[in-house]
Amino acid sequence: MRKINPHDFHVATRPTSREVNRRIALNLVHQHQPISRADLARRMKVGRGVVSVLVNELRSQESIKDRHKH
């Protein structure tokens, strides 16, 4: 485990932990596709509602990226 410098650190905020969870979800989708939200929730050990929020956020990010490409 990485040591934390007690004089220079950043506390994880809610957006930080959500971003980490989105990355975990995205990595699991890439590794195990096709995968259902229920299976993703089991692998992440979270509720299906949490996974639905994460997946919706990821899909929203993708649609924003697609709009900027055109």
Secondary structure, DSSP 8 states (H G I E B T S, - for coil): -----TTS-----HHHHHHHHHHHHHHHHHHH-S--HHHHHHHHTS-HHHHHHHHHHHHHHHHHHHHHH-
